[in-house]
Amino acid sequence: MKTDPESFIRANTGILSPPHVPEIRLHLASEAHELWLKTEEELEEIGLPPPFWAFAWAGGQGLARYVLDHPETVRERRVIDFASGSGLVAIAAKMAGAQDVIAADIDPWAETAVRLNAEANGVSVTFLGEDIIGRQRHADVYLAGDVFYDQEFADRLRPWFDALARAGALVLVGDPGRSYCPREMMSALATYEVPVTRALEDSEVKRTTVWRFGAEGD
């Protein structure tokens, strides 16, 4: 890496609480547009992939809220937070009493972000920097916040999530109305009005639903 992730994160973020999950504190970009709207060339120059880890996305906030409000979902269970980003959902799972929590993300910068954020909340989360799509890792619960933003990515996720659910895992998805969310394959558990930054979204509030993969009765 051209830039030291920890030094960069500490210098370019503040420790803030996402509006829908005030119990959790994260290293977040306080001026979203300044960091997020850097050009691809500027990001490449400092060796930084798109900083998804620097923001509390609506899907993750909704899913973290659900987990904290329904701790029985994860209590004493093995949990994987897929495409973890900042680690928000992983941290919520650990705070709710999960036995073990893995934050999985292929962005190497997310490893540092998750570590710093877990430390800020006094919890322990294991990071896994591998592409785990299509694999089963003996987890009881899979959590995925805001992952259906891209058609190609969604096409990979649908059969994997379906297979996990059919194998007995609980697969929960937090989604703020993304175009490629397979609602017909899921059942809704809760809906929240989540405040977000207009610099990243098309509104200041996103209606976010927490879904269970698998139709009612499966």
C-alpha positions in Angstrom: 0.0 0.0 0.0 1.2 3.5 -0.8 -0.5 4.9 2.3 -0.6 3.6 5.8 -4.3 2.7 6.4 -4.4 3.4 10.1 -2.7 6.8 9.8 -5.0 7.8 6.9 -8.2 6.6 8.7 -7.3 8.5 11.8 -6.4 11.6 9.9 -9.5 11.7 7.6 -12.3 10.5 9.8 -13.9 11.4 13.1 -15.3 9.0 15.7 -19.0 9.4 15.2 -22.2 7.5 16.0 -24.4 6.6 13.0 -27.8 8.3 13.5 -29.8 5.1 13.5 -27.4 3.2 15.8 -26.2 5.7 18.4 -24.9 3.0 20.7 -22.0 2.4 18.3 -19.1 4.7 17.5 -17.2 4.4 14.2 -14.4 6.1 12.4 -16.5 7.9 9.7 -15.9 10.6 7.2 -17.5 13.6 8.7 -17.4 15.5 5.4 -18.6 12.7 3.1 -18.2 14.5 -0.1 -14.6 15.5 0.4 -13.5 11.8 0.8 -16.1 10.1 -1.3 -15.9 12.4 -4.3 -12.2 12.2 -4.9 -11.6 11.2 -8.4 -10.5 7.6 -9.2 -7.1 9.0 -10.1 -6.7 10.8 -6.8 -7.7 7.6 -4.9 -5.2 5.6 -7.0 -2.5 8.1 -6.3 -2.8 7.5 -2.6 -3.4 3.7 -3.0 -7.0 3.9 -1.7 -9.8 1.8 -3.1 -13.3 3.4 -2.9 -13.7 4.0 0.8 -16.9 2.1 1.5 -15.6 1.6 5.1 -15.8 5.4 5.8 -19.6 5.6 5.7 -22.5 4.1 7.6 -24.7 2.9 4.7 -28.4 2.8 5.2 -28.6 -1.0 4.8 -26.0 -1.6 7.4 -27.6 0.9 9.8 -31.0 -0.8 9.5 -29.5 -4.3 9.9 -27.4 -3.2 12.9 -30.5 -1.7 14.5 -32.4 -4.9 14.0 -29.7 -7.0 15.5 -29.4 -4.8 18.6 -33.2 -4.7 19.1 -33.5 -8.5 18.5 -30.4 -9.9 20.2 -31.9 -13.4 20.2 -31.1 -13.4 16.4 -27.4 -13.8 17.1 -26.9 -14.5 20.8 -24.5 -17.4 21.4 -24.3 -18.0 17.7 -21.5 -17.9 15.1 -21.9 -14.9 12.8 -20.4 -13.7 9.6 -20.9 -10.1 8.5 -20.5 -10.3 4.7 -19.0 -7.2 2.9 -18.5 -5.7 6.3 -17.0 -2.3 5.3 -16.7 -0.3 8.5 -17.7 -3.4 10.6 -20.9 -1.7 11.9 -23.0 -4.8 11.6 -20.3 -7.1 13.0 -19.9 -4.9 16.0 -23.7 -4.8 16.6 -23.7 -8.6 16.5 -20.9 -8.9 19.0 -22.6 -6.3 21.3 -25.8 -8.3 21.0 -24.1 -11.4 22.4 -22.9 -13.4 19.4 -20.4 -16.1 20.3 -18.0 -15.4 17.4 -18.1 -12.7 14.7 -16.2 -12.7 11.5 -16.2 -9.5 9.4 -15.6 -10.6 5.8 -14.5 -8.0 3.2 -12.1 -8.1 0.2 -11.0 -4.5 0.7 -7.7 -4.6 2.6 -8.5 -1.2 4.0 -11.6 -2.6 5.7 -9.3 -4.8 7.9 -7.9 -1.7 9.6 -11.2 0.1 9.7 -12.9 -2.9 11.4 -10.1 -3.3 13.9 -10.2 0.4 14.9 -13.9 0.5 15.1 -14.1 -2.7 17.1 -11.6 -1.3 19.5 -13.6 1.9 19.8 -16.6 -0.1 21.0 -14.6 -2.5 23.3 -15.5 -5.7 21.3 -13.5 -8.4 19.5 -14.2 -9.1 15.9 -12.2 -11.4 13.6 -11.5 -10.1 10.1 -11.4 -12.3 7.0 -10.0 -10.7 3.8 -11.2 -13.4 1.4 -14.0 -13.7 -1.2 -16.3 -16.2 0.5 -19.1 -16.2 -2.0 -20.2 -19.7 -2.8 -18.5 -21.1 0.3 -20.0 -22.3 3.6 -17.9 -21.5 6.7 -19.9 -23.2 9.4 -21.6 -20.0 10.6 -25.1 -20.0 12.1 -26.0 -16.5 10.9 -25.0 -14.5 7.8 -25.5 -10.7 7.9 -25.3 -8.6 4.7 -26.0 -4.8 4.7 -26.5 -3.0 1.4 -25.1 -5.6 -0.9 -27.5 -5.5 -3.9 -26.3 -2.3 -5.5 -24.8 -3.9 -8.6 -26.4 -6.5 -11.0 -23.3 -8.7 -11.5 -22.7 -8.8 -7.8 -26.3 -9.5 -7.0 -26.3 -12.4 -9.6 -23.5 -14.0 -7.6 -25.1 -13.4 -4.2 -28.6 -14.8 -4.9 -27.7 -18.5 -5.4 -25.2 -18.4 -2.5 -27.6 -16.8 0.0 -30.3 -19.3 -1.2 -28.0 -22.2 -0.6 -27.0 -21.0 2.8 -30.6 -20.6 3.9 -31.6 -24.0 2.6 -28.7 -25.5 4.5 -30.1 -24.1 7.7 -28.3 -20.8 8.2 -30.1 -17.6 9.0 -29.4 -15.1 6.3 -30.4 -11.5 7.0 -30.1 -8.7 4.5 -30.5 -4.9 5.2 -31.5 -3.1 2.0 -32.6 0.5 1.3 -34.5 -0.2 -1.9 -31.6 -1.0 -4.2 -32.6 -2.0 -7.7 -31.2 -5.5 -7.7 -32.5 -6.7 -4.3 -34.4 -10.0 -4.8 -37.4 -9.2 -2.7 -39.3 -12.2 -4.2 -36.8 -14.5 -2.5 -37.1 -13.1 1.0 -39.5 -12.2 3.7 -39.5 -8.8 5.4 -38.8 -8.6 9.1 -38.7 -4.8 9.8 -38.6 -1.5 8.1 -36.8 1.7 9.3 -36.5 5.3 8.2 -32.7 5.7 8.2 -31.0 9.1 8.1 -28.2 9.3 5.5 -26.0 11.9 3.9 -27.3 13.4 0.6 -23.7 13.4 -0.6 -23.9 9.6 -1.0 -27.6 9.0 -1.6 -30.5 10.7 -3.4 -32.3 11.7 -0.2 -31.7 12.5 3.4 -33.7 9.5 4.7 -33.8 6.0 3.2 -36.6 3.5 3.9 -34.6 0.4 4.8 -36.0 -3.1 5.2 -34.4 -6.0 7.0 -35.1 -9.2 5.1 -34.8 -12.9 5.9 -33.6 -14.8 2.9 -36.0 -17.6 2.1 -39.8 -17.3 1.7 -42.2 -17.6 4.6 -42.4 -21.2 5.7 -39.2 -22.4 4.1 
